[in-house]
Amino acid sequence: MSSLNISVESMKRVDLLRVAGRVDSSSAPELDDKLKELTNNGRHNIVLDLSQVDYMSSAGLRSLVSANKECRRNRGDVRISSPSERVAEVLDLAGLNELFQTYENTTQAVGSF
């Protein structure tokens, strides 16, 4: 049983992924698959709501970075909405703050596209 819960809300120009739980080496492939599924379907504007993520490992970060690369190759982007304190800390420590545009809430993040 995975400790990760991912829901996808598709809008006109953006897909909003709400991620909840722990993103670690055992659950990161699930996030990876979900992101690849979107990009493979030509969806390259992705907002990740990480407000309910209580842990993110380097495996989770790799998923975010590879999805971001794929989206940007297709003139899209991955943006982060309301990261939990833990996630914000991890992004900061990994030096990824520069890579991802981060927003306080999903409305702002979705509206940024």
C-alpha positions as CSV (number, residue, x, y, z in Angstrom):
1,M,0.0,0.0,0.0
2,S,1.5,3.3,-1.1
3,S,1.6,6.2,1.2
4,L,1.1,8.5,-1.7
5,N,-2.1,9.9,-3.1
6,I,-2.2,11.8,-6.4
7,S,-5.2,13.3,-8.1
8,V,-5.2,15.1,-11.4
9,E,-7.5,17.9,-12.4
10,S,-7.2,18.7,-16.1
11,M,-8.2,22.2,-17.2
12,K,-8.0,23.9,-20.6
13,R,-4.3,24.8,-20.6
14,V,-3.0,23.3,-17.3
15,D,-3.1,20.0,-15.4
16,L,-3.2,20.4,-11.6
17,L,-1.7,17.5,-9.7
18,R,-2.5,17.4,-6.0
19,V,0.1,15.2,-4.3
20,A,-0.4,14.0,-0.7
21,G,1.7,11.9,1.6
22,R,5.3,10.8,1.3
23,V,7.3,10.9,-1.9
24,D,10.2,8.5,-1.2
25,S,12.1,5.9,-3.2
26,S,9.2,3.5,-3.1
27,S,6.5,6.0,-4.1
28,A,8.4,8.3,-6.4
29,P,7.9,6.0,-9.4
30,E,4.2,6.5,-9.0
31,L,4.6,10.3,-9.3
32,D,7.0,9.8,-12.1
33,D,4.5,7.6,-14.0
34,K,1.7,10.1,-13.5
35,L,3.9,13.0,-14.8
36,K,5.1,10.9,-17.8
37,E,1.5,10.0,-18.6
38,L,0.6,13.7,-18.8
39,T,3.6,14.7,-20.9
40,N,3.2,11.7,-23.2
41,N,-0.4,12.9,-23.8
42,G,1.0,16.3,-24.9
43,R,0.2,18.1,-21.6
44,H,3.2,20.3,-20.8
45,N,1.8,22.9,-18.4
46,I,1.7,21.3,-15.0
47,V,1.1,22.7,-11.5
48,L,2.0,20.5,-8.6
49,D,0.1,21.2,-5.4
50,L,2.6,20.0,-2.8
51,S,0.8,21.4,0.3
52,Q,0.0,17.9,1.6
53,V,3.4,16.3,1.0
54,D,5.0,15.6,4.4
55,Y,8.3,14.2,3.0
56,M,10.1,14.3,-0.3
57,S,13.3,12.3,-1.0
58,S,15.9,12.9,-3.8
59,A,14.0,10.3,-5.8
60,G,10.9,12.6,-5.7
61,L,13.0,15.6,-6.7
62,R,14.4,13.7,-9.6
63,S,10.8,13.1,-10.8
64,L,10.1,16.8,-10.6
65,V,13.3,17.7,-12.4
66,S,12.8,15.2,-15.3
67,A,9.2,16.3,-15.8
68,N,10.3,19.9,-15.8
69,K,12.9,19.2,-18.5
70,E,10.4,17.3,-20.6
71,C,7.8,20.1,-20.3
72,R,10.3,22.9,-21.1
73,R,11.5,20.9,-24.2
74,N,7.9,21.3,-25.3
75,R,7.6,25.0,-24.4
76,G,5.7,24.2,-21.1
77,D,6.7,24.3,-17.5
78,V,6.2,22.6,-14.1
79,R,5.2,25.1,-11.4
80,I,4.8,24.4,-7.7
81,S,1.9,25.5,-5.6
82,S,1.9,25.9,-1.9
83,P,4.8,23.6,-1.0
84,S,4.7,22.3,2.5
85,E,7.4,23.5,4.8
86,R,9.3,20.2,4.4
87,V,9.1,20.4,0.6
88,A,10.2,24.0,0.5
89,E,13.2,23.1,2.7
90,V,14.2,20.2,0.5
91,L,13.9,22.3,-2.7
92,D,16.0,25.0,-1.0
93,L,18.7,22.5,0.2
94,A,18.8,20.9,-3.3
95,G,19.2,24.3,-4.9
96,L,16.1,23.8,-7.0
97,N,14.3,27.1,-6.0
98,E,15.8,28.7,-9.1
99,L,14.4,25.9,-11.3
100,F,10.8,26.0,-10.2
101,Q,8.4,28.9,-10.0
102,T,6.6,28.6,-6.7
103,Y,3.2,30.1,-5.8
104,E,1.4,30.5,-2.6
105,N,-1.8,28.9,-3.9
106,T,-3.1,26.8,-6.8
107,T,-5.2,29.7,-8.2
108,Q,-2.0,31.8,-8.6
109,A,0.0,28.9,-10.0
110,V,-2.7,27.9,-12.5
111,G,-3.3,31.5,-13.5
112,S,0.4,32.0,-14.1
113,F,0.2,30.0,-17.4
